[in-house]
Amino acid sequence: MIDQNVLRLTAFLCLLCLVAGAENLYPKRRRSLPRRQRWPANLGVLLVGQLAARLLAPIAPVALAALLRERGMGLGAFLALPAWVEFGAALLALDLGIYGQHVAMHRVRTLWLFHRMHHADVDLDASTALRFHPVEILLSLWYKLALILALAPSPASVLAFEILLNGCAMFNHANLALPQRLDRWLRLLVVTPDMHRVHHSTDMREANTNYGFNFPWWDRLFTTYTPQPAKGHESMSIGLNIFRDAKYSSLLWLLRLPFVK
């Protein structure tokens, strides 16, 4: 049986190469900074965050789900739904939980100070999907563990959700030009690059919308959906107005950003 960590890492690397290649062939916007100036820091902060998670998280999400299932604990075991129903319901419930977390990251001041590092990227591409402060990564992991404790989903559904979340995040952060007709149909099922790009606008009225990562339905349901940026995708400004200088793209500055006044 394939180790779940090997499976996740393989899926991550394959999807990262696929998305990075696609956005290089079909870019939507001209870059403000070259990849060689942004990617090392964006990948570096991911490594720091993963190291912190390994050291400070009590258990991995899939392992916790397996432990709960083995002991017959939690809502999943109590409901005893058919496997396919439970699998789909778990994906929806976990995605809704992540949507709620994302809204909180914007609306709670302390959380926003850490989340704004993600929004300070002046370009949007696959590497932005990996750019989260280590403190936010830890908070997100503990929150996800709490969701799993409450829902007790199957280990397979948690593993599928983790892979889906990583893959969709890289896809919808991509600097990728999709045909308008394709985008219009795709965003009925999944968050597209054009849909999520609105969320990274320097106009905070737009940035405080389109919170979804995987599925687009929550934004429509909770009236946080903005179809298109007011200035258009090619003319809109990405990032935060207070962090425009190129120096903020270094790894040291990314780690310091939550504490900059």
ZASE-537559 format. One record per residue (C-alpha): residue number from 1; chain; x negated, y negated, z. Coordinates in pm, 1 decimal, decimal comma, always signed. Layout:
BEGIN
+-----+-----+----------+----------+----------+
: seq : mol :        x :        y :        z :
+-----+-----+----------+----------+----------+
: NUM :   A :        X :        Y :        Z :
...
+-----+-----+----------+----------+----------+
***
This chain:
BEGIN
+-----+-----+----------+----------+----------+
: seq : mol :        x :        y :        z :
+-----+-----+----------+----------+----------+
:   1 :   A :     +0,0 :     +0,0 :     +0,0 :
:   2 :   A :   -130,7 :   -347,4 :    -92,3 :
:   3 :   A :   -221,6 :   -564,6 :   +204,4 :
:   4 :   A :    +15,9 :   -861,8 :   +224,6 :
:   5 :   A :   -273,4 :  -1106,0 :   +268,0 :
:   6 :   A :   -438,2 :   -976,1 :    -51,0 :
:   7 :   A :   -103,9 :  -1000,0 :   -232,5 :
:   8 :   A :    -45,4 :  -1357,5 :   -118,0 :
:   9 :   A :   -399,0 :  -1468,4 :   -204,9 :
:  10 :   A :   -383,5 :  -1305,1 :   -549,0 :
:  11 :   A :    -47,4 :  -1465,9 :   -624,3 :
:  12 :   A :   -174,3 :  -1803,0 :   -501,1 :
:  13 :   A :   -489,5 :  -1799,3 :   -715,0 :
:  14 :   A :   -307,5 :  -1677,1 :  -1026,7 :
:  15 :   A :    -34,7 :  -1940,1 :   -993,0 :
:  16 :   A :   -283,1 :  -2219,1 :   -918,9 :
:  17 :   A :   -483,6 :  -2135,1 :  -1233,2 :
:  18 :   A :   -165,3 :  -2105,1 :  -1441,1 :
:  19 :   A :    -16,4 :  -2436,6 :  -1325,0 :
:  20 :   A :   -349,1 :  -2624,5 :  -1342,6 :
:  21 :   A :   -402,3 :  -2497,4 :  -1695,3 :
:  22 :   A :    -50,5 :  -2588,9 :  -1806,5 :
:  23 :   A :    -69,8 :  -2943,9 :  -1670,7 :
:  24 :   A :   -407,5 :  -2989,3 :  -1837,5 :
:  25 :   A :   -256,6 :  -2893,9 :  -2174,4 :
:  26 :   A :    +73,6 :  -3081,8 :  -2133,5 :
:  27 :   A :    +18,6 :  -3372,7 :  -1889,3 :
:  28 :   A :   +309,1 :  -3598,8 :  -1800,9 :
:  29 :   A :   +109,8 :  -3896,3 :  -1671,7 :
:  30 :   A :   -239,4 :  -4039,8 :  -1711,0 :
:  31 :   A :   -452,0 :  -3974,9 :  -1402,2 :
:  32 :   A :   -559,6 :  -4259,5 :  -1175,0 :
:  33 :   A :   -858,8 :  -4060,7 :  -1045,4 :
:  34 :   A :  -1040,9 :  -3766,4 :  -1208,2 :
:  35 :   A :   -987,8 :  -3415,0 :  -1074,5 :
:  36 :   A :  -1348,9 :  -3394,2 :   -957,6 :
:  37 :   A :  -1281,3 :  -3681,6 :   -716,3 :
:  38 :   A :   -954,0 :  -3548,7 :   -572,2 :
:  39 :   A :   -958,5 :  -3171,2 :   -591,2 :
:  40 :   A :  -1256,6 :  -3099,5 :   -358,0 :
:  41 :   A :  -1091,7 :  -3295,7 :    -75,9 :
:  42 :   A :   -743,1 :  -3153,8 :   -143,0 :
:  43 :   A :   -879,4 :  -2797,8 :   -141,7 :
:  44 :   A :  -1103,8 :  -2877,5 :   +153,6 :
:  45 :   A :   -819,6 :  -2995,2 :   +373,9 :
:  46 :   A :   -632,7 :  -2674,3 :   +284,8 :
:  47 :   A :   -926,3 :  -2466,4 :   +408,0 :
:  48 :   A :   -947,3 :  -2665,9 :   +732,8 :
:  49 :   A :   -572,8 :  -2619,7 :   +785,9 :
:  50 :   A :   -585,5 :  -2244,8 :   +720,0 :
:  51 :   A :   -875,8 :  -2205,3 :   +960,9 :
:  52 :   A :   -683,2 :  -2395,9 :  +1228,3 :
:  53 :   A :   -378,2 :  -2176,6 :  +1167,9 :
:  54 :   A :   -585,1 :  -1857,9 :  +1207,6 :
:  55 :   A :   -730,1 :  -1983,4 :  +1534,2 :
:  56 :   A :   -421,5 :  -2141,4 :  +1692,9 :
:  57 :   A :   -118,6 :  -1947,6 :  +1565,3 :
:  58 :   A :    -20,1 :  -1646,6 :  +1778,9 :
:  59 :   A :    +97,9 :  -1430,1 :  +1487,1 :
:  60 :   A :   +157,0 :  -1447,8 :  +1112,0 :
:  61 :   A :   +517,7 :  -1490,5 :   +986,5 :
:  62 :   A :   +532,1 :  -1152,7 :   +806,5 :
:  63 :   A :   +381,7 :   -975,2 :  +1108,3 :
:  64 :   A :   +638,8 :  -1136,3 :  +1339,7 :
:  65 :   A :   +923,9 :  -1029,4 :  +1109,9 :
:  66 :   A :   +786,0 :   -673,2 :  +1105,1 :
:  67 :   A :   +757,6 :   -669,2 :  +1484,8 :
:  68 :   A :  +1117,0 :   -788,3 :  +1531,0 :
:  69 :   A :  +1246,0 :   -534,3 :  +1280,1 :
:  70 :   A :  +1050,0 :   -253,1 :  +1442,4 :
:  71 :   A :  +1208,3 :   -331,3 :  +1780,0 :
:  72 :   A :  +1558,0 :   -386,0 :  +1639,4 :
:  73 :   A :  +1571,5 :   -744,4 :  +1763,6 :
:  74 :   A :  +1733,6 :  -1056,4 :  +1620,9 :
:  75 :   A :  +2022,7 :  -1160,0 :  +1401,2 :
:  76 :   A :  +1905,8 :   -957,9 :  +1100,5 :
:  77 :   A :  +1920,3 :   -629,2 :  +1289,8 :
:  78 :   A :  +2251,2 :   -721,3 :  +1456,6 :
:  79 :   A :  +2435,5 :   -801,0 :  +1130,5 :
:  80 :   A :  +2308,0 :   -489,0 :   +951,2 :
:  81 :   A :  +2381,1 :   -632,6 :   +607,2 :
:  82 :   A :  +2301,2 :   -447,8 :   +283,5 :
:  83 :   A :  +1933,9 :   -493,0 :   +201,8 :
:  84 :   A :  +1991,6 :   -706,0 :   -109,8 :
:  85 :   A :  +2241,0 :   -933,3 :    +68,8 :
:  86 :   A :  +2007,6 :   -978,9 :   +364,3 :
:  87 :   A :  +1715,3 :  -1049,6 :   +131,1 :
:  88 :   A :  +1899,9 :  -1325,1 :    -58,0 :
:  89 :   A :  +2051,4 :  -1473,4 :   +258,8 :
:  90 :   A :  +1707,8 :  -1485,3 :   +423,2 :
:  91 :   A :  +1556,1 :  -1673,1 :   +127,3 :
:  92 :   A :  +1838,3 :  -1927,9 :   +138,4 :
:  93 :   A :  +1826,1 :  -1969,0 :   +516,7 :
:  94 :   A :  +1448,0 :  -2010,8 :   +526,2 :
:  95 :   A :  +1456,4 :  -2259,5 :   +239,7 :
:  96 :   A :  +1727,8 :  -2462,2 :   +411,2 :
:  97 :   A :  +1513,4 :  -2461,3 :   +725,0 :
:  98 :   A :  +1212,8 :  -2594,4 :   +532,4 :
:  99 :   A :  +1433,1 :  -2863,7 :   +376,1 :
: 100 :   A :  +1536,8 :  -2973,2 :   +726,5 :
: 101 :   A :  +1175,3 :  -2977,4 :   +839,6 :
: 102 :   A :  +1079,6 :  -3195,5 :   +543,8 :
: 103 :   A :  +1353,5 :  -3446,1 :   +622,7 :
: 104 :   A :  +1230,3 :  -3460,0 :   +983,6 :
: 105 :   A :   +874,5 :  -3523,6 :   +863,2 :
: 106 :   A :   +999,5 :  -3842,9 :   +699,7 :
: 107 :   A :  +1239,4 :  -3962,3 :   +967,3 :
: 108 :   A :  +1044,5 :  -3895,0 :  +1288,7 :
: 109 :   A :   +768,2 :  -4152,5 :  +1319,2 :
: 110 :   A :   +505,4 :  -3926,1 :  +1479,3 :
: 111 :   A :   +562,7 :  -3652,5 :  +1222,9 :
: 112 :   A :   +547,7 :  -3903,5 :   +937,2 :
: 113 :   A :   +201,1 :  -4021,5 :  +1044,9 :
: 114 :   A :    +69,2 :  -3672,9 :   +966,5 :
: 115 :   A :   +290,2 :  -3608,0 :   +663,3 :
: 116 :   A :   +192,3 :  -3936,6 :   +497,2 :
: 117 :   A :   -147,6 :  -3786,6 :   +415,0 :
: 118 :   A :    +34,5 :  -3569,1 :   +162,2 :
: 119 :   A :   +208,4 :  -3875,4 :    +16,3 :
: 120 :   A :   -108,8 :  -4086,0 :     +0,0 :
: 121 :   A :   -233,1 :  -3898,3 :   -307,7 :
: 122 :   A :   -234,2 :  -4152,8 :   -592,0 :
: 123 :   A :   -191,5 :  -3875,6 :   -848,8 :
: 124 :   A :    +44,0 :  -3580,5 :   -845,1 :
: 125 :   A :    -72,6 :  -3239,5 :   -959,2 :
: 126 :   A :   -102,2 :  -2879,1 :   -839,5 :
: 127 :   A :   -366,4 :  -2971,8 :   -580,6 :
: 128 :   A :   -125,1 :  -3213,3 :   -409,1 :
: 129 :   A :    +86,1 :  -2910,7 :   -314,2 :
: 130 :   A :   -207,2 :  -2791,2 :   -100,7 :
: 131 :   A :   -279,9 :  -3127,3 :    +59,7 :
: 132 :   A :   -129,4 :  -3120,9 :   +408,9 :
: 133 :   A :   -294,5 :  -3233,3 :   +729,3 :
: 134 :   A :   -407,8 :  -2943,5 :   +954,3 :
: 135 :   A :   -179,5 :  -3070,6 :  +1233,3 :
: 136 :   A :   +117,7 :  -3060,9 :   +994,7 :
: 137 :   A :    +19,4 :  -2710,9 :   +881,9 :
: 138 :   A :    +18,9 :  -2594,9 :  +1244,5 :
: 139 :   A :   +351,1 :  -2763,1 :  +1322,6 :
: 140 :   A :   +503,7 :  -2612,8 :  +1007,9 :
: 141 :   A :   +375,0 :  -2267,3 :  +1096,8 :
: 142 :   A :   +511,7 :  -2280,7 :  +1451,0 :
: 143 :   A :   +844,9 :  -2405,8 :  +1316,6 :
: 144 :   A :   +853,9 :  -2120,5 :  +1064,6 :
: 145 :   A :   +782,8 :  -1870,4 :  +1341,7 :
: 146 :   A :  +1073,7 :  -2016,5 :  +1539,2 :
: 147 :   A :  +1300,3 :  -1972,2 :  +1234,7 :
: 148 :   A :  +1192,1 :  -1610,8 :  +1201,9 :
: 149 :   A :  +1256,3 :  -1550,4 :  +1572,4 :
: 150 :   A :  +1607,7 :  -1690,0 :  +1532,1 :
: 151 :   A :  +1694,9 :  -1514,8 :  +1204,7 :
: 152 :   A :  +1485,8 :  -1195,2 :  +1224,5 :
: 153 :   A :  +1475,8 :  -1156,4 :   +844,8 :
: 154 :   A :  +1317,2 :   -851,8 :   +682,4 :
: 155 :   A :   +937,1 :   -858,8 :   +638,4 :
: 156 :   A :   +985,5 :   -826,3 :   +260,9 :
: 157 :   A :  +1203,1 :  -1138,6 :   +247,9 :
: 158 :   A :   +950,1 :  -1338,1 :   +453,0 :
: 159 :   A :   +665,3 :  -1229,2 :   +226,5 :
: 160 :   A :   +870,0 :  -1314,6 :    -84,0 :
: 161 :   A :   +958,9 :  -1654,4 :    +63,6 :
: 162 :   A :   +594,8 :  -1734,7 :   +142,8 :
: 163 :   A :   +487,8 :  -1653,7 :   -214,1 :
: 164 :   A :   +788,0 :  -1839,4 :   -358,1 :
: 165 :   A :   +720,4 :  -2146,3 :   -144,0 :
: 166 :   A :   +355,6 :  -2165,0 :   -252,0 :
: 167 :   A :   +438,2 :  -2107,1 :   -617,2 :
: 168 :   A :   +728,3 :  -2352,0 :   -634,4 :
: 169 :   A :   +528,9 :  -2620,1 :   -451,1 :
: 170 :   A :   +245,8 :  -2598,7 :   -703,9 :
: 171 :   A :   +494,5 :  -2599,0 :   -992,4 :
: 172 :   A :   +701,5 :  -2896,3 :   -876,9 :
: 173 :   A :   +394,3 :  -3102,8 :   -787,7 :
: 174 :   A :   +240,9 :  -3036,3 :  -1128,8 :
: 175 :   A :   +157,9 :  -3319,9 :  -1366,5 :
: 176 :   A :   +350,0 :  -3125,1 :  -1627,5 :
: 177 :   A :   +558,4 :  -3259,0 :  -1916,2 :
: 178 :   A :   +866,1 :  -3041,4 :  -1964,1 :
: 179 :   A :  +1119,0 :  -3103,8 :  -2242,8 :
: 180 :   A :  +1410,7 :  -3303,6 :  -2102,5 :
: 181 :   A :  +1665,9 :  -3039,1 :  -2198,4 :
: 182 :   A :  +1464,7 :  -2766,1 :  -2026,4 :
: 183 :   A :  +1420,5 :  -2981,7 :  -1715,8 :
: 184 :   A :  +1793,9 :  -3054,7 :  -1705,1 :
: 185 :   A :  +1877,9 :  -2683,7 :  -1700,3 :
: 186 :   A :  +1589,2 :  -2574,4 :  -1477,5 :
: 187 :   A :  +1675,2 :  -2820,2 :  -1199,5 :
: 188 :   A :  +2007,5 :  -2645,7 :  -1153,3 :
: 189 :   A :  +1810,4 :  -2348,3 :  -1016,9 :
: 190 :   A :  +1472,5 :  -2475,3 :   -897,8 :
: 191 :   A :  +1301,1 :  -2803,0 :   -808,7 :
: 192 :   A :  +1121,5 :  -2924,3 :  -1121,9 :
: 193 :   A :   +815,5 :  -3153,1 :  -1152,2 :
: 194 :   A :  +1032,8 :  -3444,0 :  -1270,2 :
: 195 :   A :  +1271,2 :  -3397,6 :   -977,8 :
: 196 :   A :   +998,6 :  -3382,1 :   -714,1 :
: 197 :   A :   +787,7 :  -3660,7 :   -865,3 :
: 198 :   A :  +1059,5 :  -3906,0 :   -756,2 :
: 199 :   A :   +983,2 :  -3802,5 :   -397,8 :
: 200 :   A :   +623,7 :  -3928,7 :   -435,9 :
: 201 :   A :   +719,3 :  -4276,9 :   -551,3 :
: 202 :   A :   +567,6 :  -4576,7 :   -372,9 :
: 203 :   A :   +926,5 :  -4703,1 :   -349,5 :
: 204 :   A :  +1031,8 :  -4550,9 :    -16,8 :
: 205 :   A :  +1396,6 :  -4560,5 :   -118,1 :
: 206 :   A :  +1302,0 :  -4296,6 :   -375,4 :
: 207 :   A :  +1042,0 :  -4121,8 :   -157,9 :
: 208 :   A :  +1310,5 :  -4056,8 :   +105,5 :
: 209 :   A :  +1505,3 :  -3840,7 :   -138,1 :
: 210 :   A :  +1451,7 :  -3508,9 :   -323,0 :
: 211 :   A :  +1316,0 :  -3320,4 :    -21,7 :
: 212 :   A :  +1366,3 :  -2971,3 :   -165,8 :
: 213 :   A :  +1069,5 :  -2744,6 :   -236,4 :
: 214 :   A :  +1222,9 :  -2429,2 :   -383,5 :
: 215 :   A :  +1594,4 :  -2472,8 :   -445,0 :
: 216 :   A :  +1750,3 :  -2805,2 :   -554,0 :
: 217 :   A :  +2093,4 :  -2752,0 :   -400,5 :
: 218 :   A :  +2027,4 :  -2890,8 :    -51,6 :
: 219 :   A :  +1953,4 :  -3242,1 :   -181,7 :
: 220 :   A :  +2282,9 :  -3250,1 :   -367,8 :
: 221 :   A :  +2470,3 :  -3101,6 :    -73,1 :
: 222 :   A :  +2328,3 :  -3351,5 :   +179,8 :
: 223 :   A :  +2331,1 :  -3650,8 :    -61,5 :
: 224 :   A :  +1952,7 :  -3694,7 :    -70,6 :
: 225 :   A :  +1927,7 :  -3645,3 :   -447,5 :
: 226 :   A :  +1787,3 :  -3903,6 :   -689,6 :
: 227 :   A :  +1796,0 :  -3786,1 :  -1053,1 :
: 228 :   A :  +1524,8 :  -4013,3 :  -1199,6 :
: 229 :   A :  +1283,1 :  -4285,7 :  -1081,1 :
: 230 :   A :  +1397,4 :  -4640,9 :  -1151,4 :
: 231 :   A :  +1079,9 :  -4727,3 :  -1346,2 :
: 232 :   A :  +1057,9 :  -4401,2 :  -1539,5 :
: 233 :   A :   +811,0 :  -4118,0 :  -1485,9 :
: 234 :   A :   +527,5 :  -4267,7 :  -1689,7 :
: 235 :   A :   +552,1 :  -4616,7 :  -1533,9 :
: 236 :   A :   +634,2 :  -4535,7 :  -1171,5 :
: 237 :   A :   +364,1 :  -4571,9 :   -907,3 :
: 238 :   A :   +263,8 :  -4261,6 :   -709,7 :
: 239 :   A :   +140,0 :  -4259,3 :   -349,6 :
: 240 :   A :   +152,0 :  -4511,9 :    -66,1 :
: 241 :   A :    +83,9 :  -4882,2 :   -114,1 :
: 242 :   A :   -132,6 :  -4900,5 :   +199,0 :
: 243 :   A :   -375,2 :  -4627,9 :    +81,2 :
: 244 :   A :   -462,8 :  -4716,9 :   -279,5 :
: 245 :   A :   -841,0 :  -4738,5 :   -244,7 :
: 246 :   A :  -1036,1 :  -4444,8 :   -393,2 :
: 247 :   A :  -1221,5 :  -4396,5 :    -61,9 :
: 248 :   A :   -904,2 :  -4245,0 :    +86,6 :
: 249 :   A :   -943,5 :  -3945,1 :   -145,3 :
: 250 :   A :  -1241,2 :  -3804,5 :    +51,5 :
: 251 :   A :  -1195,4 :  -3514,4 :   +294,3 :
: 252 :   A :  -1304,0 :  -3719,4 :   +596,4 :
: 253 :   A :  -1052,2 :  -3991,7 :   +518,9 :
: 254 :   A :   -773,1 :  -3736,6 :   +461,0 :
: 255 :   A :   -829,3 :  -3602,8 :   +811,6 :
: 256 :   A :   -837,6 :  -3956,9 :   +955,3 :
: 257 :   A :   -530,5 :  -4094,9 :   +775,0 :
: 258 :   A :   -273,3 :  -4017,8 :  +1049,0 :
: 259 :   A :   -475,7 :  -4229,1 :  +1291,2 :
: 260 :   A :   -536,6 :  -4528,5 :  +1062,9 :
: 261 :   A :   -336,8 :  -4838,4 :  +1160,0 :
+-----+-----+----------+----------+----------+
***
